Amino acid sequence: MGIAISDSLCHGCKKLPEARCVVACPGNLIRMDPSGSLAVMREQADCWDCYACVKMCPVGAIDIVLPYELAGREARLVPKLRRESIRWTLSVAGESDQTFELATRVPEELLETEP
């Protein structure tokens, strides 16, 4: 599947020393662009589909690229970090949203959202 980083939403976590997605990616596949203000994928084909970057993005700038069966139905899978869990919401056009919640431990500093 992979990910897509929105140029219009990403601000590179400018208040942090390093962008959250860059730090979170276990494959070191995300880097900052030459200007240092936008996160970009090194090689989409190398993505492990772990979605650590998606979970850590404070502004929702990273989307999961869904398979055609869902994407063709205007579906979207969105995570919401919570103190003790990650709540995933699957939205499909014309259908009721489905929510999945998974227990996790999120460090306090990652829960703070940026403007």
N, C-alpha and C positions, 0 to 999 in steps of 0.2 A: 504494500500500500504506500507507505512513505508519508511525507509531510509537505506542507506548503507554507512559507513564511510571507506574510503580508507586508509589502513595502510601506503601505500607508499606515499600518498600525504599529509596527515594530519601532521602538525608540532606543533599542540597544541597552535597556536598563541603565540609562545614563547616570543615575544616582549611585550605582554600584561600581566597584572596581572592575568587575567582569560580568557580562550578561549571564542571566540565570540559565538560559538554554545552552550556552557554550559550556558552562560548568557542569550541567546535568547530563550532557550527552556522553554515554560511556564509550562510544566509538570515536570520539574527537572529530565528529563529522560536521559540526557547526562552527563557523568562525565569524569574525566581524568583517564587514566590507572595508576597503581601503580607507574610507573616511572615518571608520570606527563608530558609526552611528546606526548601523543596520546589520542584523544577523543574517547570514546566508549559509546554505548547505554547500559542503564541499562537493560531494558526489551523491546524488539522490539514490542511485542504484545500491550504494553501500549502507543505506539506512537499515537498522536492525528492527524497526517497527516496535521499539520499546515505549515510545512516546513520553520519555522522561522530559524532553524539551517542552512538549505540549502541556504537560502537567505543571511545569514550573513557570510558564509565561504569565506574568501578571496582567497583561492587557489582551490576552486571547489572540495574539498575532500569528500563532502557529496552528494551522488546521491539519487534521488528519485527511489524507487523500483516500477517500473511500472507494471500494471497488464499484464498477459500473452498475451492478445490480442495485446498489443503494444510491450512488451519486446521481444516477439517471432518474431517481425518484425524489430529487431535491432533499437528500438526507444530510444530516450534520451530526457529528459526535463531538460533544463538548465536555471537558472536565471542569470541575469546580473543586479547588483545594479547600479542605476543611482541616481543623486541628487534628482529628483522629481518623480521617478518611478522605478518600477522593470520590466524589459523586460524578458519575458519567451520565450524561443525558443524550439519548438518541432521539433526534427529531426527524420525522419523515413527513413530507408534505401530505396533508389530508388524513393523517393518522394521529392517534394520541401519543404523546411523548412517553418514552420508556426510560426509567432511571435505574441505574445500577450503582450501588455504593460498596466500596472496598475499604477495609481497614488499612490504615497506614500510620506512620509517625512522620509528621512534617515539622521540621525545625521552626520555631517561632518566627525567626527573621524572614522566612520565606512566605509567611502568611500575610505580611504587610503588603498592601497594594500601593502602587505608585500612581500619581495623577496622570 
